[in-house]
Amino acid sequence: IFSLWSSAPETSECQYDPTNPKVNPLNPEGLKPCCACPQTKSARDGCFLKYGPEADENCKELVQNHLACMRSLGFKI
């Protein structure tokens, strides 16, 4: 029985952590999502600032590039 006063039950499976190089070999530096793919992130953010309300249409390719970069590092986005 699990209660608030007892510790969490042990699990035999290791949870997926994209920042842990032992679990995710695609991210050997252990980058966190906020620090991964700075080039594509900067380009995406700049596009959103430039186009404002029209950014959804004008920045699709940059958003897709950033998502592809993040996924290549093992982040599940």
mmCIF file of the N, C-alpha and C atoms, coordinates in Angstrom:
data_MODEL
# 
_entry.id   MODEL 
# 
loop_
_atom_site.group_PDB 
_atom_site.id 
_atom_site.type_symbol 
_atom_site.label_atom_id 
_atom_site.label_alt_id 
_atom_site.label_comp_id 
_atom_site.label_asym_id 
_atom_site.label_entity_id 
_atom_site.label_seq_id 
_atom_site.pdbx_PDB_ins_code 
_atom_site.Cartn_x 
_atom_site.Cartn_y 
_atom_site.Cartn_z 
_atom_site.occupancy 
_atom_site.B_iso_or_equiv 
_atom_site.pdbx_formal_charge 
_atom_site.auth_seq_id 
_atom_site.auth_comp_id 
_atom_site.auth_asym_id 
_atom_site.auth_atom_id 
_atom_site.pdbx_PDB_model_num 
ATOM 1   N N  . ILE A 1 1  ? 0.849  -1.165 0.000   1.00 0.00 ? 1  ILE A N  1 
ATOM 2   C CA . ILE A 1 1  ? 0.000  0.000  0.000   1.00 0.00 ? 1  ILE A CA 1 
ATOM 3   C C  . ILE A 1 1  ? 0.898  1.232  0.000   1.00 0.00 ? 1  ILE A C  1 
ATOM 4   N N  . PHE A 1 2  ? 0.545  2.166  -0.836  1.00 0.00 ? 2  PHE A N  1 
ATOM 5   C CA . PHE A 1 2  ? 1.298  3.413  -0.954  1.00 0.00 ? 2  PHE A CA 1 
ATOM 6   C C  . PHE A 1 2  ? 0.566  4.529  -0.235  1.00 0.00 ? 2  PHE A C  1 
ATOM 7   N N  . SER A 1 3  ? 1.263  5.264  0.583   1.00 0.00 ? 3  SER A N  1 
ATOM 8   C CA . SER A 1 3  ? 0.643  6.399  1.273   1.00 0.00 ? 3  SER A CA 1 
ATOM 9   C C  . SER A 1 3  ? 1.561  7.604  1.177   1.00 0.00 ? 3  SER A C  1 
ATOM 10  N N  . LEU A 1 4  ? 1.085  8.732  1.646   1.00 0.00 ? 4  LEU A N  1 
ATOM 11  C CA . LEU A 1 4  ? 1.877  9.954  1.615   1.00 0.00 ? 4  LEU A CA 1 
ATOM 12  C C  . LEU A 1 4  ? 3.102  9.872  2.518   1.00 0.00 ? 4  LEU A C  1 
ATOM 13  N N  . TRP A 1 5  ? 3.070  9.015  3.527   1.00 0.00 ? 5  TRP A N  1 
ATOM 14  C CA . TRP A 1 5  ? 4.166  8.924  4.485   1.00 0.00 ? 5  TRP A CA 1 
ATOM 15  C C  . TRP A 1 5  ? 5.214  7.896  4.084   1.00 0.00 ? 5  TRP A C  1 
ATOM 16  N N  . SER A 1 6  ? 4.902  7.051  3.150   1.00 0.00 ? 6  SER A N  1 
ATOM 17  C CA . SER A 1 6  ? 5.892  6.066  2.714   1.00 0.00 ? 6  SER A CA 1 
ATOM 18  C C  . SER A 1 6  ? 6.570  6.562  1.451   1.00 0.00 ? 6  SER A C  1 
ATOM 19  N N  . SER A 1 7  ? 7.700  5.990  1.160   1.00 0.00 ? 7  SER A N  1 
ATOM 20  C CA . SER A 1 7  ? 8.406  6.396  -0.055  1.00 0.00 ? 7  SER A CA 1 
ATOM 21  C C  . SER A 1 7  ? 7.700  5.816  -1.278  1.00 0.00 ? 7  SER A C  1 
ATOM 22  N N  . ALA A 1 8  ? 7.986  6.401  -2.408  1.00 0.00 ? 8  ALA A N  1 
ATOM 23  C CA . ALA A 1 8  ? 7.365  5.946  -3.657  1.00 0.00 ? 8  ALA A CA 1 
ATOM 24  C C  . ALA A 1 8  ? 7.804  4.524  -3.964  1.00 0.00 ? 8  ALA A C  1 
ATOM 25  N N  . PRO A 1 9  ? 6.940  3.744  -4.572  1.00 0.00 ? 9  PRO A N  1 
ATOM 26  C CA . PRO A 1 9  ? 7.307  2.374  -4.908  1.00 0.00 ? 9  PRO A CA 1 
ATOM 27  C C  . PRO A 1 9  ? 8.449  2.361  -5.908  1.00 0.00 ? 9  PRO A C  1 
ATOM 28  N N  . GLU A 1 10 ? 9.321  1.397  -5.746  1.00 0.00 ? 10 GLU A N  1 
ATOM 29  C CA . GLU A 1 10 ? 10.462 1.245  -6.645  1.00 0.00 ? 10 GLU A CA 1 
ATOM 30  C C  . GLU A 1 10 ? 9.990  0.714  -7.998  1.00 0.00 ? 10 GLU A C  1 
ATOM 31  N N  . THR A 1 11 ? 10.584 1.238  -9.055  1.00 0.00 ? 11 THR A N  1 
ATOM 32  C CA . THR A 1 11 ? 10.286 0.735  -10.388 1.00 0.00 ? 11 THR A CA 1 
ATOM 33  C C  . THR A 1 11 ? 11.562 0.190  -10.985 1.00 0.00 ? 11 THR A C  1 
ATOM 34  N N  . SER A 1 12 ? 11.451 -0.864 -11.734 1.00 0.00 ? 12 SER A N  1 
ATOM 35  C CA . SER A 1 12 ? 12.628 -1.480 -12.336 1.00 0.00 ? 12 SER A CA 1 
ATOM 36  C C  . SER A 1 12 ? 13.022 -0.787 -13.634 1.00 0.00 ? 12 SER A C  1 
ATOM 37  N N  . GLU A 1 13 ? 12.107 -0.023 -14.225 1.00 0.00 ? 13 GLU A N  1 
ATOM 38  C CA . GLU A 1 13 ? 12.405 0.660  -15.472 1.00 0.00 ? 13 GLU A CA 1 
ATOM 39  C C  . GLU A 1 13 ? 13.048 2.011  -15.199 1.00 0.00 ? 13 GLU A C  1 
ATOM 40  N N  . CYS A 1 14 ? 14.002 2.362  -16.027 1.00 0.00 ? 14 CYS A N  1 
ATOM 41  C CA . CYS A 1 14 ? 14.617 3.679  -15.936 1.00 0.00 ? 14 CYS A CA 1 
ATOM 42  C C  . CYS A 1 14 ? 13.786 4.628  -16.785 1.00 0.00 ? 14 CYS A C  1 
ATOM 43  N N  . GLN A 1 15 ? 13.347 5.737  -16.208 1.00 0.00 ? 15 GLN A N  1 
ATOM 44  C CA . GLN A 1 15 ? 12.542 6.673  -16.966 1.00 0.00 ? 15 GLN A CA 1 
ATOM 45  C C  . GLN A 1 15 ? 13.409 7.396  -17.977 1.00 0.00 ? 15 GLN A C  1 
ATOM 46  N N  . TYR A 1 16 ? 12.823 7.694  -19.119 1.00 0.00 ? 16 TYR A N  1 
ATOM 47  C CA . TYR A 1 16 ? 13.542 8.376  -20.186 1.00 0.00 ? 16 TYR A CA 1 
ATOM 48  C C  . TYR A 1 16 ? 13.802 9.818  -19.793 1.00 0.00 ? 16 TYR A C  1 
ATOM 49  N N  . ASP A 1 17 ? 15.060 10.202 -19.813 1.00 0.00 ? 17 ASP A N  1 
ATOM 50  C CA . ASP A 1 17 ? 15.454 11.574 -19.521 1.00 0.00 ? 17 ASP A CA 1 
ATOM 51  C C  . ASP A 1 17 ? 16.346 12.041 -20.664 1.00 0.00 ? 17 ASP A C  1 
ATOM 52  N N  . PRO A 1 18 ? 15.848 12.906 -21.543 1.00 0.00 ? 18 PRO A N  1 
ATOM 53  C CA . PRO A 1 18 ? 16.637 13.324 -22.709 1.00 0.00 ? 18 PRO A CA 1 
ATOM 54  C C  . PRO A 1 18 ? 17.898 14.087 -22.350 1.00 0.00 ? 18 PRO A C  1 
ATOM 55  N N  . THR A 1 19 ? 18.018 14.556 -21.104 1.00 0.00 ? 19 THR A N  1 
ATOM 56  C CA . THR A 1 19 ? 19.216 15.286 -20.702 1.00 0.00 ? 19 THR A CA 1 
ATOM 57  C C  . THR A 1 19 ? 20.277 14.373 -20.099 1.00 0.00 ? 19 THR A C  1 
ATOM 58  N N  . ASN A 1 20 ? 19.963 13.103 -19.922 1.00 0.00 ? 20 ASN A N  1 
ATOM 59  C CA . ASN A 1 20 ? 20.901 12.148 -19.346 1.00 0.00 ? 20 ASN A CA 1 
ATOM 60  C C  . ASN A 1 20 ? 21.616 11.391 -20.459 1.00 0.00 ? 20 ASN A C  1 
ATOM 61  N N  . PRO A 1 21 ? 22.915 11.645 -20.670 1.00 0.00 ? 21 PRO A N  1 
ATOM 62  C CA . PRO A 1 21 ? 23.647 10.977 -21.756 1.00 0.00 ? 21 PRO A CA 1 
ATOM 63  C C  . PRO A 1 21 ? 23.660 9.456  -21.637 1.00 0.00 ? 21 PRO A C  1 
ATOM 64  N N  . LYS A 1 22 ? 23.508 8.921  -20.421 1.00 0.00 ? 22 LYS A N  1 
ATOM 65  C CA . LYS A 1 22 ? 23.487 7.468  -20.246 1.00 0.00 ? 22 LYS A CA 1 
ATOM 66  C C  . LYS A 1 22 ? 22.210 6.868  -20.811 1.00 0.00 ? 22 LYS A C  1 
ATOM 67  N N  . VAL A 1 23 ? 21.122 7.619  -20.768 1.00 0.00 ? 23 VAL A N  1 
ATOM 68  C CA . VAL A 1 23 ? 19.831 7.158  -21.263 1.00 0.00 ? 23 VAL A CA 1 
ATOM 69  C C  . VAL A 1 23 ? 19.608 7.600  -22.701 1.00 0.00 ? 23 VAL A C  1 
ATOM 70  N N  . ASN A 1 24 ? 20.152 8.763  -23.070 1.00 0.00 ? 24 ASN A N  1 
ATOM 71  C CA . ASN A 1 24 ? 19.942 9.331  -24.395 1.00 0.00 ? 24 ASN A CA 1 
ATOM 72  C C  . ASN A 1 24 ? 21.290 9.602  -25.075 1.00 0.00 ? 24 ASN A C  1 
ATOM 73  N N  . PRO A 1 25 ? 21.779 8.676  -25.876 1.00 0.00 ? 25 PRO A N  1 
ATOM 74  C CA . PRO A 1 25 ? 23.066 8.883  -26.543 1.00 0.00 ? 25 PRO A CA 1 
ATOM 75  C C  . PRO A 1 25 ? 23.021 9.976  -27.616 1.00 0.00 ? 25 PRO A C  1 
ATOM 76  N N  . LEU A 1 26 ? 21.833 10.421 -28.005 1.00 0.00 ? 26 LEU A N  1 
ATOM 77  C CA . LEU A 1 26 ? 21.717 11.498 -28.995 1.00 0.00 ? 26 LEU A CA 1 
ATOM 78  C C  . LEU A 1 26 ? 22.108 12.852 -28.400 1.00 0.00 ? 26 LEU A C  1 
ATOM 79  N N  . ASN A 1 27 ? 22.153 12.940 -27.093 1.00 0.00 ? 27 ASN A N  1 
ATOM 80  C CA . ASN A 1 27 ? 22.474 14.182 -26.403 1.00 0.00 ? 27 ASN A CA 1 
ATOM 81  C C  . ASN A 1 27 ? 23.672 13.940 -25.470 1.00 0.00 ? 27 ASN A C  1 
ATOM 82  N N  . PRO A 1 28 ? 24.867 13.717 -26.032 1.00 0.00 ? 28 PRO A N  1 
ATOM 83  C CA . PRO A 1 28 ? 26.022 13.352 -25.200 1.00 0.00 ? 28 PRO A CA 1 
ATOM 84  C C  . PRO A 1 28 ? 26.470 14.459 -24.247 1.00 0.00 ? 28 PRO A C  1 
ATOM 85  N N  . GLU A 1 29 ? 26.126 15.702 -24.528 1.00 0.00 ? 29 GLU A N  1 
ATOM 86  C CA . GLU A 1 29 ? 26.506 16.806 -23.648 1.00 0.00 ? 29 GLU A CA 1 
ATOM 87  C C  . GLU A 1 29 ? 25.498 17.024 -22.528 1.00 0.00 ? 29 GLU A C  1 
ATOM 88  N N  . GLY A 1 30 ? 24.357 16.341 -22.573 1.00 0.00 ? 30 GLY A N  1 
ATOM 89  C CA . GLY A 1 30 ? 23.336 16.495 -21.538 1.00 0.00 ? 30 GLY A CA 1 
ATOM 90  C C  . GLY A 1 30 ? 22.661 17.850 -21.555 1.00 0.00 ? 30 GLY A C  1 
ATOM 91  N N  . LEU A 1 31 ? 22.480 18.412 -22.749 1.00 0.00 ? 31 LEU A N  1 
ATOM 92  C CA . LEU A 1 31 ? 21.849 19.728 -22.871 1.00 0.00 ? 31 LEU A CA 1 
ATOM 93  C C  . LEU A 1 31 ? 20.400 19.689 -22.407 1.00 0.00 ? 31 LEU A C  1 
ATOM 94  N N  . LYS A 1 32 ? 19.982 20.737 -21.739 1.00 0.00 ? 32 LYS A N  1 
ATOM 95  C CA . LYS A 1 32 ? 18.577 20.892 -21.352 1.00 0.00 ? 32 LYS A CA 1 
ATOM 96  C C  . LYS A 1 32 ? 17.844 21.535 -22.527 1.00 0.00 ? 32 LYS A C  1 
ATOM 97  N N  . PRO A 1 33 ? 16.521 21.365 -22.619 1.00 0.00 ? 33 PRO A N  1 
ATOM 98  C CA . PRO A 1 33 ? 15.774 21.914 -23.757 1.00 0.00 ? 33 PRO A CA 1 
ATOM 99  C C  . PRO A 1 33 ? 15.987 23.407 -23.977 1.00 0.00 ? 33 PRO A C  1 
ATOM 100 N N  . CYS A 1 34 ? 16.162 24.152 -22.902 1.00 0.00 ? 34 CYS A N  1 
ATOM 101 C CA . CYS A 1 34 ? 16.331 25.604 -23.042 1.00 0.00 ? 34 CYS A CA 1 
ATOM 102 C C  . CYS A 1 34 ? 17.646 25.978 -23.715 1.00 0.00 ? 34 CYS A C  1 
ATOM 103 N N  . CYS A 1 35 ? 18.627 25.084 -23.662 1.00 0.00 ? 35 CYS A N  1 
ATOM 104 C CA . CYS A 1 35 ? 19.961 25.390 -24.185 1.00 0.00 ? 35 CYS A CA 1 
ATOM 105 C C  . CYS A 1 35 ? 20.275 24.643 -25.477 1.00 0.00 ? 35 CYS A C  1 
ATOM 106 N N  . ALA A 1 36 ? 19.408 23.750 -25.887 1.00 0.00 ? 36 ALA A N  1 
ATOM 107 C CA . ALA A 1 36 ? 19.644 22.953 -27.085 1.00 0.00 ? 36 ALA A CA 1 
ATOM 108 C C  . ALA A 1 36 ? 19.286 23.747 -28.335 1.00 0.00 ? 36 ALA A C  1 
ATOM 109 N N  . CYS A 1 37 ? 19.988 23.515 -29.404 1.00 0.00 ? 37 CYS A N  1 
ATOM 110 C CA . CYS A 1 37 ? 19.704 24.096 -30.720 1.00 0.00 ? 37 CYS A CA 1 
ATOM 111 C C  . CYS A 1 37 ? 19.634 25.627 -30.693 1.00 0.00 ? 37 CYS A C  1 
ATOM 112 N N  . PRO A 1 38 ? 20.678 26.299 -30.224 1.00 0.00 ? 38 PRO A N  1 
ATOM 113 C CA . PRO A 1 38 ? 20.606 27.757 -30.118 1.00 0.00 ? 38 PRO A CA 1 
ATOM 114 C C  . PRO A 1 38 ? 20.446 28.476 -31.458 1.00 0.00 ? 38 PRO A C  1 
ATOM 115 N N  . GLN A 1 39 ? 21.016 27.924 -32.541 1.00 0.00 ? 39 GLN A N  1 
ATOM 116 C CA . GLN A 1 39 ? 20.906 28.593 -33.835 1.00 0.00 ? 39 GLN A CA 1 
ATOM 117 C C  . GLN A 1 39 ? 19.468 28.591 -34.344 1.00 0.00 ? 39 GLN A C  1 
ATOM 118 N N  . THR A 1 40 ? 18.824 27.436 -34.316 1.00 0.00 ? 40 THR A N  1 
ATOM 119 C CA . THR A 1 40 ? 17.451 27.364 -34.820 1.00 0.00 ? 40 THR A CA 1 
ATOM 120 C C  . THR A 1 40 ? 16.485 28.070 -33.877 1.00 0.00 ? 40 THR A C  1 
ATOM 121 N N  . LYS A 1 41 ? 16.777 28.037 -32.591 1.00 0.00 ? 41 LYS A N  1 
ATOM 122 C CA . LYS A 1 41 ? 15.925 28.725 -31.618 1.00 0.00 ? 41 LYS A CA 1 
ATOM 123 C C  . LYS A 1 41 ? 15.986 30.237 -31.842 1.00 0.00 ? 41 LYS A C  1 
ATOM 124 N N  . SER A 1 42 ? 17.186 30.750 -32.043 1.00 0.00 ? 42 SER A N  1 
ATOM 125 C CA . SER A 1 42 ? 17.362 32.183 -32.266 1.00 0.00 ? 42 SER A CA 1 
ATOM 126 C C  . SER A 1 42 ? 16.670 32.642 -33.542 1.00 0.00 ? 42 SER A C  1 
ATOM 127 N N  . ALA A 1 43 ? 16.810 31.860 -34.606 1.00 0.00 ? 43 ALA A N  1 
ATOM 128 C CA . ALA A 1 43 ? 16.167 32.205 -35.871 1.00 0.00 ? 43 ALA A CA 1 
ATOM 129 C C  . ALA A 1 43 ? 14.647 32.183 -35.729 1.00 0.00 ? 43 ALA A C  1 
ATOM 130 N N  . ARG A 1 44 ? 14.129 31.179 -35.048 1.00 0.00 ? 44 ARG A N  1 
ATOM 131 C CA . ARG A 1 44 ? 12.679 31.077 -34.822 1.00 0.00 ? 44 ARG A CA 1 
ATOM 132 C C  . ARG A 1 44 ? 12.174 32.256 -34.007 1.00 0.00 ? 44 ARG A C  1 
ATOM 133 N N  . ASP A 1 45 ? 12.852 32.564 -32.914 1.00 0.00 ? 45 ASP A N  1 
ATOM 134 C CA . ASP A 1 45 ? 12.427 33.662 -32.045 1.00 0.00 ? 45 ASP A CA 1 
ATOM 135 C C  . ASP A 1 45 ? 12.495 35.006 -32.775 1.00 0.00 ? 45 ASP A C  1 
ATOM 136 N N  . GLY A 1 46 ? 13.557 35.206 -33.558 1.00 0.00 ? 46 GLY A N  1 
ATOM 137 C CA . GLY A 1 46 ? 13.689 36.438 -34.328 1.00 0.00 ? 46 GLY A CA 1 
ATOM 138 C C  . GLY A 1 46 ? 12.565 36.607 -35.327 1.00 0.00 ? 46 GLY A C  1 
ATOM 139 N N  . CYS A 1 47 ? 12.167 35.522 -35.943 1.00 0.00 ? 47 CYS A N  1 
ATOM 140 C CA . CYS A 1 47 ? 11.068 35.558 -36.902 1.00 0.00 ? 47 CYS A CA 1 
ATOM 141 C C  . CYS A 1 47 ? 9.763  35.954 -36.204 1.00 0.00 ? 47 CYS A C  1 
ATOM 142 N N  . PHE A 1 48 ? 9.514  35.375 -35.032 1.00 0.00 ? 48 PHE A N  1 
ATOM 143 C CA . PHE A 1 48 ? 8.291  35.709 -34.296 1.00 0.00 ? 48 PHE A CA 1 
ATOM 144 C C  . PHE A 1 48 ? 8.282  37.174 -33.884 1.00 0.00 ? 48 PHE A C  1 
ATOM 145 N N  . LEU A 1 49 ? 9.444  37.692 -33.499 1.00 0.00 ? 49 LEU A N  1 
ATOM 146 C CA . LEU A 1 49 ? 9.508  39.112 -33.125 1.00 0.00 ? 49 LEU A CA 1 
ATOM 147 C C  . LEU A 1 49 ? 9.309  40.013 -34.336 1.00 0.00 ? 49 LEU A C  1 
ATOM 148 N N  . LYS A 1 50 ? 9.837  39.605 -35.473 1.00 0.00 ? 50 LYS A N  1 
ATOM 149 C CA . LYS A 1 50 ? 9.742  40.413 -36.692 1.00 0.00 ? 50 LYS A CA 1 
ATOM 150 C C  . LYS A 1 50 ? 8.316  40.476 -37.234 1.00 0.00 ? 50 LYS A C  1 
ATOM 151 N N  . TYR A 1 51 ? 7.638  39.330 -37.259 1.00 0.00 ? 51 TYR A N  1 
ATOM 152 C CA . TYR A 1 51 ? 6.332  39.255 -37.910 1.00 0.00 ? 51 TYR A CA 1 
ATOM 153 C C  . TYR A 1 51 ? 5.135  39.398 -36.976 1.00 0.00 ? 51 TYR A C  1 
ATOM 154 N N  . GLY A 1 52 ? 5.336  39.281 -35.691 1.00 0.00 ? 52 GLY A N  1 
ATOM 155 C CA . GLY A 1 52 ? 4.233  39.451 -34.740 1.00 0.00 ? 52 GLY A CA 1 
ATOM 156 C C  . GLY A 1 52 ? 3.044  38.567 -35.056 1.00 0.00 ? 52 GLY A C  1 
ATOM 157 N N  . PRO A 1 53 ? 1.861  39.163 -35.270 1.00 0.00 ? 53 PRO A N  1 
ATOM 158 C CA . PRO A 1 53 ? 0.643  38.378 -35.493 1.00 0.00 ? 53 PRO A CA 1 
ATOM 159 C C  . PRO A 1 53 ? 0.692  37.482 -36.745 1.00 0.00 ? 53 PRO A C  1 
ATOM 160 N N  . GLU A 1 54 ? 1.496  37.855 -37.733 1.00 0.00 ? 54 GLU A N  1 
ATOM 161 C CA . GLU A 1 54 ? 1.592  37.044 -38.951 1.00 0.00 ? 54 GLU A CA 1 
ATOM 162 C C  . GLU A 1 54 ? 2.670  35.970 -38.851 1.00 0.00 ? 54 GLU A C  1 
ATOM 163 N N  . ALA A 1 55 ? 3.260  35.795 -37.675 1.00 0.00 ? 55 ALA A N  1 
ATOM 164 C CA . ALA A 1 55 ? 4.373  34.861 -37.505 1.00 0.00 ? 55 ALA A CA 1 
ATOM 165 C C  . ALA A 1 55 ? 3.980  33.413 -37.786 1.00 0.00 ? 55 ALA A C  1 
ATOM 166 N N  . ASP A 1 56 ? 2.760  33.040 -37.441 1.00 0.00 ? 56 ASP A N  1 
ATOM 167 C CA . ASP A 1 56 ? 2.349  31.648 -37.662 1.00 0.00 ? 56 ASP A CA 1 
ATOM 168 C C  . ASP A 1 56 ? 2.564  31.238 -39.112 1.00 0.00 ? 56 ASP A C  1 
ATOM 169 N N  . GLU A 1 57 ? 2.201  32.087 -40.031 1.00 0.00 ? 57 GLU A N  1 
ATOM 170 C CA . GLU A 1 57 ? 2.323  31.764 -41.458 1.00 0.00 ? 57 GLU A CA 1 
ATOM 171 C C  . GLU A 1 57 ? 3.751  31.960 -41.960 1.00 0.00 ? 57 GLU A C  1 
ATOM 172 N N  . ASN A 1 58 ? 4.409  33.018 -41.526 1.00 0.00 ? 58 ASN A N  1 
ATOM 173 C CA . ASN A 1 58 ? 5.724  33.372 -42.052 1.00 0.00 ? 58 ASN A CA 1 
ATOM 174 C C  . ASN A 1 58 ? 6.880  32.579 -41.450 1.00 0.00 ? 58 ASN A C  1 
ATOM 175 N N  . CYS A 1 59 ? 6.681  31.964 -40.307 1.00 0.00 ? 59 CYS A N  1 
ATOM 176 C CA . CYS A 1 59 ? 7.788  31.311 -39.601 1.00 0.00 ? 59 CYS A CA 1 
ATOM 177 C C  . CYS A 1 59 ? 7.673  29.791 -39.550 1.00 0.00 ? 59 CYS A C  1 
ATOM 178 N N  . LYS A 1 60 ? 6.773  29.214 -40.329 1.00 0.00 ? 60 LYS A N  1 
ATOM 179 C CA . LYS A 1 60 ? 6.551  27.766 -40.277 1.00 0.00 ? 60 LYS A CA 1 
ATOM 180 C C  . LYS A 1 60 ? 7.832  26.970 -40.492 1.00 0.00 ? 60 LYS A C  1 
ATOM 181 N N  . GLU A 1 61 ? 8.602  27.351 -41.492 1.00 0.00 ? 61 GLU A N  1 
ATOM 182 C CA . GLU A 1 61 ? 9.817  26.597 -41.820 1.00 0.00 ? 61 GLU A CA 1 
ATOM 183 C C  . GLU A 1 61 ? 10.841 26.668 -40.683 1.00 0.00 ? 61 GLU A C  1 
ATOM 184 N N  . LEU A 1 62 ? 10.978 27.840 -40.078 1.00 0.00 ? 62 LEU A N  1 
ATOM 185 C CA . LEU A 1 62 ? 11.925 27.980 -38.977 1.00 0.00 ? 62 LEU A CA 1 
ATOM 186 C C  . LEU A 1 62 ? 11.486 27.184 -37.753 1.00 0.00 ? 62 LEU A C  1 
ATOM 187 N N  . VAL A 1 63 ? 10.194 27.139 -37.506 1.00 0.00 ? 63 VAL A N  1 
ATOM 188 C CA . VAL A 1 63 ? 9.661  26.342 -36.400 1.00 0.00 ? 63 VAL A CA 1 
ATOM 189 C C  . VAL A 1 63 ? 9.933  24.863 -36.669 1.00 0.00 ? 63 VAL A C  1 
ATOM 190 N N  . GLN A 1 64 ? 9.689  24.413 -37.891 1.00 0.00 ? 64 GLN A N  1 
ATOM 191 C CA . GLN A 1 64 ? 9.936  23.012 -38.239 1.00 0.00 ? 64 GLN A CA 1 
ATOM 192 C C  . GLN A 1 64 ? 11.421 22.664 -38.119 1.00 0.00 ? 64 GLN A C  1 
ATOM 193 N N  . ASN A 1 65 ? 12.291 23.587 -38.513 1.00 0.00 ? 65 ASN A N  1 
ATOM 194 C CA . ASN A 1 65 ? 13.738 23.351 -38.383 1.00 0.00 ? 65 ASN A CA 1 
ATOM 195 C C  . ASN A 1 65 ? 14.131 23.193 -36.916 1.00 0.00 ? 65 ASN A C  1 
ATOM 196 N N  . HIS A 1 66 ? 13.552 24.017 -36.063 1.00 0.00 ? 66 HIS A N  1 
ATOM 197 C CA . HIS A 1 66 ? 13.879 23.933 -34.634 1.00 0.00 ? 66 HIS A CA 1 
ATOM 198 C C  . HIS A 1 66 ? 13.345 22.626 -34.038 1.00 0.00 ? 66 HIS A C  1 
ATOM 199 N N  . LEU A 1 67 ? 12.141 22.251 -34.403 1.00 0.00 ? 67 LEU A N  1 
ATOM 200 C CA . LEU A 1 67 ? 11.590 20.981 -33.917 1.00 0.00 ? 67 LEU A CA 1 
ATOM 201 C C  . LEU A 1 67 ? 12.445 19.801 -34.367 1.00 0.00 ? 67 LEU A C  1 
ATOM 202 N N  . ALA A 1 68 ? 12.903 19.828 -35.611 1.00 0.00 ? 68 ALA A N  1 
ATOM 203 C CA . ALA A 1 68 ? 13.751 18.755 -36.132 1.00 0.00 ? 68 ALA A CA 1 
ATOM 204 C C  . ALA A 1 68 ? 15.063 18.684 -35.359 1.00 0.00 ? 68 ALA A C  1 
ATOM 205 N N  . CYS A 1 69 ? 15.639 19.835 -35.056 1.00 0.00 ? 69 CYS A N  1 
ATOM 206 C CA . CYS A 1 69 ? 16.880 19.866 -34.281 1.00 0.00 ? 69 CYS A CA 1 
ATOM 207 C C  . CYS A 1 69 ? 16.666 19.289 -32.885 1.00 0.00 ? 69 CYS A C  1 
ATOM 208 N N  . MET A 1 70 ? 15.603 19.697 -32.225 1.00 0.00 ? 70 MET A N  1 
ATOM 209 C CA . MET A 1 70 ? 15.316 19.199 -30.881 1.00 0.00 ? 70 MET A CA 1 
ATOM 210 C C  . MET A 1 70 ? 15.086 17.682 -30.895 1.00 0.00 ? 70 MET A C  1 
ATOM 211 N N  . ARG A 1 71 ? 14.359 17.211 -31.875 1.00 0.00 ? 71 ARG A N  1 
ATOM 212 C CA . ARG A 1 71 ? 14.107 15.767 -31.982 1.00 0.00 ? 71 ARG A CA 1 
ATOM 213 C C  . ARG A 1 71 ? 15.395 15.003 -32.265 1.00 0.00 ? 71 ARG A C  1 
ATOM 214 N N  . SER A 1 72 ? 16.317 15.616 -33.013 1.00 0.00 ? 72 SER A N  1 
ATOM 215 C CA . SER A 1 72 ? 17.582 14.944 -33.320 1.00 0.00 ? 72 SER A CA 1 
ATOM 216 C C  . SER A 1 72 ? 18.423 14.759 -32.069 1.00 0.00 ? 72 SER A C  1 
ATOM 217 N N  . LEU A 1 73 ? 18.144 15.546 -31.033 1.00 0.00 ? 73 LEU A N  1 
ATOM 218 C CA . LEU A 1 73 ? 18.840 15.396 -29.750 1.00 0.00 ? 73 LEU A CA 1 
ATOM 219 C C  . LEU A 1 73 ? 18.075 14.502 -28.780 1.00 0.00 ? 73 LEU A C  1 
ATOM 220 N N  . GLY A 1 74 ? 16.968 13.927 -29.246 1.00 0.00 ? 74 GLY A N  1 
ATOM 221 C CA . GLY A 1 74 ? 16.213 12.980 -28.421 1.00 0.00 ? 74 GLY A CA 1 
ATOM 222 C C  . GLY A 1 74 ? 15.090 13.583 -27.619 1.00 0.00 ? 74 GLY A C  1 
ATOM 223 N N  . PHE A 1 75 ? 14.807 14.864 -27.798 1.00 0.00 ? 75 PHE A N  1 
ATOM 224 C CA . PHE A 1 75 ? 13.689 15.460 -27.071 1.00 0.00 ? 75 PHE A CA 1 
ATOM 225 C C  . PHE A 1 75 ? 12.386 15.078 -27.753 1.00 0.00 ? 75 PHE A C  1 
ATOM 226 N N  . LYS A 1 76 ? 11.409 14.692 -26.958 1.00 0.00 ? 76 LYS A N  1 
ATOM 227 C CA . LYS A 1 76 ? 10.120 14.257 -27.494 1.00 0.00 ? 76 LYS A CA 1 
ATOM 228 C C  . LYS A 1 76 ? 9.194  15.442 -27.541 1.00 0.00 ? 76 LYS A C  1 
ATOM 229 N N  . ILE A 1 77 ? 9.148  16.081 -28.720 1.00 0.00 ? 77 ILE A N  1 
ATOM 230 C CA . ILE A 1 77 ? 8.344  17.286 -28.900 1.00 0.00 ? 77 ILE A CA 1 
ATOM 231 C C  . ILE A 1 77 ? 7.264  16.994 -29.928 1.00 0.00 ? 77 ILE A C  1 
# 
